[in-house]
Amino acid sequence: MIKVVKFGGSSLASAGQFSKVGKIISSDKDRRYVVPSAPGKRNSKDTKVTDMLYKCYAMAEAEENFSVALKKIQERYDAIINGLNMSLSLNKEFEEIAENFKNKAGADYAASRGEYLNGIIMANYLNYEFIDAAEVIVFHEDGEFDLEKTNEILSARLKNCERAVIPGFYGATEQGMVKTFSRGGSDITGSIVAKAVQADIYENWTDVSGFLIADPRIIHKPEVIKVITYRELRELSYMGATVLHEDAVFPVRREGIPINIRNTNAPEDEGTLIVESTCRQPDYTITGIAGKKGFVAVNIDKDMMNSEVGFGRKVLAAFEEHGISFEHLPSGIDTMTVFVHQEEFVGKEQQVLSAIHRLAQPDSIDLEGDIALIAVVGRGMRSTRGTAGRIFSALAHANVNVKMIDQGSSELNIIIGVKNCDFETAIKAIYDIFVVTQI
């Protein structure tokens, strides 16, 4: 079996954390390819090394003396090296960084040094081969990532490499210019490596024991999602859940490689397994709840609109004309409601209303702001009768007025609209009926 393991910044913030990671890797001989992030915060008042590098490079760009700032960064790494009792020196690397900062190598180069240096320490600590991501992760000149070329180069490089450390977050153009991923960072690199070696599993180690059914800021100690499909993950992430970025999922999803989200500080926890499909029955009818505040409902009335060919297209053209995308589009025989982001809409509302009148000639238009949308997601809803009824019952019991409910044809999710002020109450009520009481 081949496992690719990625460790986040909090997992590698100190020598103590490095030691935990070393034990996790050595406890399973299948953990053969390691993708480290840059050192994160050691405590709430600390600063991430990546942020320190950005600040240091900004000083270099401004022609200021950055030597003290760079020295502080080196001290962070030296503390890790000394704490692990390693006989490793990064003096040569920091001299090179200082020179490249003076020569204005770019903010991407500066930010990437966090992972680069941590990768060198990790490779030496584990006695694994170090492979600079700049040699195997390929970007186009415009900063666009080249998955095909990367997979070709990386697969060939790792084919005869038994164990290796590949730093996350960055790569380079064919001309050698370092580029970083704009979103998803080291998670994307881990996914790319997993694809290249055709891994059996991609383990993503962080500071939480998997994804939670609901936001812990709203629900006290919510249950962990044991198994989630890529489609469920996409629905939840779209509605604001803090999960893996889609770019980090895409390379392994295409190969059918599962992702396991694990906790470095609680390695005995199974975490969350992300899979393409599964016959495993979920513990609850729902997999997760997520939502966002700040929407406007644009209610459009017109007699016999359902028999007017092209009516919906005309209405949406009014929004497109002003660069506004819509979230949901529930409709009836004589009514149609378009949900849009309030922040985007407010400054253009009168122009959009005029455009709707001009293009679709409705009888009336009514606006209702401060709406929150909540997604209740779960593959278990397909085989469970009365899910929507239970949601209505729970919300009615909590005195929450439902402004909209929309169920997709896939029966994978139900979207509920409530007032912003009822957002937290609604999520608590839904969580309670499906997870706590399971009525």
C-alpha positions in Angstrom: 0.0 0.0 0.0 1.1 3.6 -0.7 0.1 6.5 1.5 0.8 10.2 0.8 0.7 12.2 4.0 0.4 16.0 4.2 0.9 17.9 7.5 -0.4 21.4 8.1 1.3 24.4 9.7 0.0 23.8 13.2 1.3 20.2 13.0 4.8 21.4 12.3 5.0 24.6 14.3 7.6 23.4 16.9 10.0 20.6 17.7 7.4 19.0 19.9 4.9 18.9 17.0 7.7 17.6 14.6 8.3 14.8 17.0 4.6 13.8 17.0 4.6 13.9 13.2 7.8 11.7 13.1 6.0 9.1 15.3 2.9 9.1 13.1 5.0 8.5 9.9 7.2 5.8 11.4 4.2 4.0 12.9 3.1 3.0 9.4 5.7 1.9 6.8 3.1 2.7 4.0 3.4 6.4 4.7 6.1 6.9 2.1 5.6 10.4 0.7 5.4 13.4 2.9 4.2 16.9 2.1 4.9 19.5 4.8 3.6 23.0 5.2 5.5 25.9 6.7 5.6 26.2 10.5 2.3 27.7 11.8 1.5 29.4 15.1 2.8 27.8 18.3 0.2 29.7 20.3 -2.6 32.2 19.7 -0.2 35.2 20.0 2.4 33.7 17.6 3.0 34.5 13.9 3.0 32.0 11.0 6.4 31.8 9.3 4.7 32.5 5.9 3.4 35.8 7.3 6.9 36.6 8.6 8.4 35.9 5.2 5.9 38.2 3.4 6.7 41.0 5.9 10.4 40.4 5.5 10.2 40.5 1.7 8.1 43.7 1.8 11.0 45.3 3.7 13.4 44.1 1.0 11.2 45.5 -1.8 11.1 48.8 0.1 14.9 48.8 0.2 14.9 48.6 4.0 17.3 46.5 6.1 15.6 43.2 6.5 18.4 41.2 8.2 16.9 41.3 11.7 13.5 40.1 10.4 15.2 37.3 8.4 17.3 36.4 11.5 14.0 35.9 13.5 12.8 33.5 10.9 16.0 31.5 11.0 15.6 31.4 14.8 12.2 29.7 14.4 13.8 26.9 12.3 16.9 26.7 14.5 14.6 26.1 17.5 13.0 23.2 15.7 16.4 21.7 14.7 17.8 22.1 18.2 14.7 20.8 19.8 15.0 17.6 17.7 18.7 17.3 18.6 19.7 17.4 14.9 23.1 18.3 13.5 21.7 20.3 10.6 22.5 23.9 9.6 20.4 26.1 7.4 23.0 28.9 7.2 23.7 28.3 3.5 19.9 28.3 2.6 19.4 31.6 4.5 22.3 33.2 2.8 20.8 32.3 -0.5 17.4 33.6 0.6 18.9 36.9 1.7 20.6 37.3 -1.7 17.4 36.5 -3.6 15.5 38.9 -1.5 18.0 41.7 -2.4 17.5 40.7 -6.0 13.7 41.0 -5.7 13.0 37.3 -6.5 9.3 37.9 -5.9 6.6 37.5 -3.2 5.8 34.0 -4.3 9.5 33.0 -3.9 9.5 34.6 -0.4 6.4 32.8 0.7 7.5 29.4 -0.6 10.7 29.4 1.5 8.6 28.4 4.6 7.7 25.0 3.1 11.1 24.7 1.4 13.0 25.0 4.7 10.6 22.8 6.6 10.9 20.2 3.9 14.7 20.1 4.3 14.3 19.6 8.1 11.6 16.9 7.6 13.7 15.0 5.1 16.7 15.0 7.3 14.7 14.1 10.4 13.1 11.1 8.7 16.1 10.2 6.5 13.9 10.5 3.4 14.9 12.0 0.1 14.3 15.7 -0.3 12.7 16.8 -3.6 12.4 20.5 -4.2 8.8 21.2 -5.4 10.2 23.8 -7.9 11.7 20.8 -9.8 8.5 18.8 -10.1 5.5 21.1 -9.8 5.0 23.0 -13.0 3.3 26.4 -13.6 2.7 28.3 -16.8 4.2 31.8 -17.1 0.8 33.3 -16.3 0.7 31.5 -12.9 -1.7 28.8 -14.1 -0.9 25.3 -12.8 -0.1 22.6 -15.4 -1.4 19.3 -14.0 -0.6 17.2 -17.0 3.1 18.3 -17.2 3.4 18.1 -13.5 2.0 14.5 -13.3 4.4 13.5 -16.1 7.5 14.9 -14.4 6.5 13.9 -10.8 5.5 10.4 -11.7 8.9 9.8 -13.4 10.8 11.3 -10.5 9.0 9.3 -7.8 8.9 6.0 -9.8 12.2 4.8 -8.4 12.1 6.8 -5.1 11.0 4.7 -2.2 10.4 7.5 0.3 10.5 11.3 -0.2 9.6 14.7 1.2 8.1 17.2 -1.3 7.3 20.7 0.2 3.8 21.9 -0.3 2.3 25.2 -1.6 4.7 26.0 -4.5 6.3 25.0 -7.8 8.0 26.9 -10.6 7.7 27.8 -14.3 9.9 26.0 -16.8 12.1 29.1 -16.7 12.6 28.6 -13.0 10.4 31.3 -11.6 8.8 30.2 -8.3 5.0 30.3 -8.2 2.6 29.5 -5.3 -0.9 28.1 -5.4 -3.4 30.9 -4.7 -5.8 28.7 -2.8 -5.6 25.3 -1.1 -1.8 25.6 -0.6 -0.1 22.4 0.6 -3.4 20.5 0.4 -3.1 20.7 -3.4 0.5 19.5 -3.5 -0.5 16.5 -1.4 -3.3 15.7 -3.8 -0.9 16.1 -6.8 1.7 13.7 -5.3 -1.1 11.2 -4.4 -2.1 11.2 -8.1 1.4 10.9 -9.4 2.3 7.8 -7.3 -1.3 6.3 -7.6 -1.6 6.3 -3.9 -4.1 4.0 -2.1 -5.0 6.9 0.3 -4.1 10.5 0.8 -3.9 11.4 4.5 -4.3 15.1 5.3 -3.1 15.7 8.9 -4.3 18.9 10.6 -5.4 20.1 14.1 -9.0 18.7 14.0 -10.3 15.2 14.0 -12.1 15.4 10.6 -15.0 17.5 9.4 -17.8 18.4 11.7 -21.5 18.0 11.0 -22.1 21.7 11.9 -20.1 24.8 12.7 -18.6 24.5 16.3 -19.2 28.2 16.8 -22.9 27.5 16.7 -23.2 23.9 17.9 -21.2 22.9 21.0 -19.0 19.9 20.2 -20.8 18.8 17.0 -20.3 15.2 15.9 -17.6 14.3 13.4 -18.5 13.2 9.9 -17.0 9.7 9.5 -17.5 9.2 5.8 -18.5 11.9 3.2 -18.7 11.7 -0.6 -17.1 14.3 -2.9 -20.5 15.5 -3.9 -21.6 16.1 -0.3 -18.3 17.8 0.4 -18.9 20.1 -2.6 -22.4 21.0 -1.4 -21.2 21.9 2.1 -18.1 23.8 1.0 -20.2 25.8 -1.5 -22.4 26.9 1.4 -19.5 28.1 3.5 -18.3 25.1 5.4 -14.5 25.3 6.1 -13.4 22.2 4.2 -10.7 21.3 1.6 -10.7 23.6 -1.4 -12.0 22.1 -4.6 -8.6 22.5 -6.3 -7.2 20.2 -3.6 -9.8 17.5 -4.2 -9.8 17.5 -8.0 -6.5 15.5 -8.7 -7.4 12.6 -6.4 -11.1 12.6 -7.2 -10.3 11.8 -10.9 -8.2 8.8 -9.8 -10.7 7.5 -7.2 -8.2 8.0 -4.4 -9.9 8.6 -1.0 -8.7 11.4 1.3 -8.5 10.9 5.1 -8.6 14.0 7.3 -6.7 13.2 10.5 -5.6 15.0 13.7 -1.9 15.2 14.5 -2.7 15.8 18.2 -5.1 12.8 18.3 -3.7 10.2 15.9 -5.9 7.5 17.3 -9.0 9.3 16.0 -10.2 7.9 12.6 -11.1 11.3 11.3 -13.2 11.8 8.1 -12.9 9.7 5.0 -13.7 11.5 1.7 -14.7 9.0 -1.0 -16.3 9.1 -4.5 -19.1 6.8 -3.5 -19.9 4.4 -0.6 -22.5 1.8 0.3 -21.9 2.5 4.0 -25.0 3.8 5.8 -24.4 7.1 7.5 -24.8 7.4 11.3 -27.5 10.0 10.7 -30.0 10.9 8.0 -27.9 14.1 7.3 -24.2 14.3 6.7 -23.8 18.0 7.4 -25.3 21.5 7.8 -23.8 24.7 6.5 -25.0 28.1 5.6 -24.4 31.7 4.8 -26.0 35.0 5.7 -26.5 38.1 3.6 -28.9 37.3 0.7 -31.7 39.2 -0.9 -34.9 37.6 -2.3 -36.1 39.3 -5.5 -39.7 38.2 -5.8 -41.2 38.6 -9.3 -44.9 38.2 -10.0 -46.6 37.9 -13.3 -49.9 36.2 -14.2 -49.4 33.2 -16.4 -45.6 33.5 -16.4 -45.3 29.7 -16.6 -46.8 29.7 -20.1 -44.6 32.5 -21.3 -41.6 31.0 -23.2 -38.3 32.5 -22.2 -39.5 34.4 -19.1 -36.9 33.0 -16.8 -34.1 33.8 -19.3 -35.3 37.4 -19.6 -35.2 37.8 -15.8 -31.8 36.3 -15.4 -30.5 38.4 -18.3 -31.2 41.5 -16.2 -28.9 40.2 -13.5 -26.3 39.1 -16.0 -26.4 42.6 -17.5 -25.1 44.0 -14.2 -22.6 41.3 -13.4 -24.7 39.6 -10.6 -24.8 35.9 -10.2 -27.8 34.1 -8.5 -27.7 31.5 -5.8 -31.2 29.9 -6.0 -34.2 30.2 -8.2 -37.4 28.7 -6.7 -40.5 29.4 -8.7 -44.3 28.8 -8.8 -47.1 29.2 -11.5 -47.2 33.0 -11.3 -44.1 33.8 -9.1 -40.3 33.5 -9.4 -37.8 34.3 -6.7 -34.1 35.0 -7.4 -31.7 34.8 -4.4 -28.6 37.0 -4.8 -25.8 38.2 -2.5 -27.0 41.3 -0.8 -23.5 42.9 -0.8 -23.3 42.6 -4.6 -26.9 43.6 -5.2 -27.4 46.7 -3.0 -25.4 49.1 -5.1 -27.2 48.0 -8.3 -30.7 47.2 -7.1 -32.6 49.9 -9.0 -30.7 49.3 -12.2 -31.5 45.6 -12.0 -35.2 46.2 -11.2 -35.4 48.6 -14.2 -33.8 45.9 -16.4 -36.3 43.2 -15.2 -39.2 45.6 -16.0 -37.8 46.4 -19.4 -36.9 42.8 -20.4 -39.6 40.7 -18.7 -42.5 43.2 -18.0 -43.6 41.6 -14.6 -46.7 42.7 -12.8 -44.8 43.5 -9.6 -41.4 43.0 -8.0 -40.8 42.8 -4.2 -37.4 42.7 -2.4 -36.7 41.1 0.9 -33.2 41.5 2.4 -31.2 40.0 5.3 -31.9 36.4 4.3 -29.7 33.4 5.3 -29.5 30.2 3.3 -28.9 26.9 5.0 -27.9 23.7 3.2 -28.9 20.4 4.8 -26.8 17.8 3.0 -26.8 14.0 3.2 -26.9 10.9 1.0 -29.1 9.3 3.7 -31.9 11.6 2.7 -32.6 9.7 -0.4 -33.7 6.6 1.5 -35.5 8.4 4.3 -39.0 9.6 4.0 -40.3 12.9 5.5 -36.9 14.7 5.8 -38.4 18.0 4.6 -41.3 17.6 7.0 -38.9 17.0 9.9 -37.0 20.2 9.0 -40.3 22.2 8.9 -41.4 20.7 12.3 -38.0 21.5 13.9 -38.0 25.1 12.7 -41.7 25.7 13.6 -41.0 24.4 17.1 -38.0 26.8 17.3 -40.3 29.7 16.1 -38.3 30.1 12.9 -40.2 31.3 9.9 -39.2 29.6 6.7 -38.8 32.0 3.7 -37.9 29.3 1.1 -37.2 25.6 0.8 -35.7 24.1 -2.3 -34.8 20.4 -2.8 -32.5 19.4 -5.6 -33.5 16.5 -7.9 -30.5 14.5 -6.7 -32.2 14.5 -3.2 -28.7 15.1 -1.8 -29.5 18.5 -0.3 -32.3 20.8 0.9 -31.8 24.6 0.9 -33.8 26.6 3.5 -34.1 30.4 3.5 -34.6 32.1 6.9 -34.0 35.6 8.3 -30.4 36.4 9.2 -31.5 36.8 12.9 -32.8 33.2 12.9 -29.7 31.7 11.3 -28.1 30.2 14.4 -31.4 29.1 15.9 -32.4 27.3 12.7 -29.1 25.4 12.6 -29.4 24.4 16.2 -33.0 23.1 15.6 -32.0 21.1 12.6 -28.9 19.6 14.3 -31.0 18.7 17.3 -33.7 16.9 15.5 -31.4 14.9 13.2 -28.4 14.3 15.4 -29.2 14.8 19.1 -32.7 13.4 19.4 -33.0 11.7 16.0 -36.8 11.9 16.2 
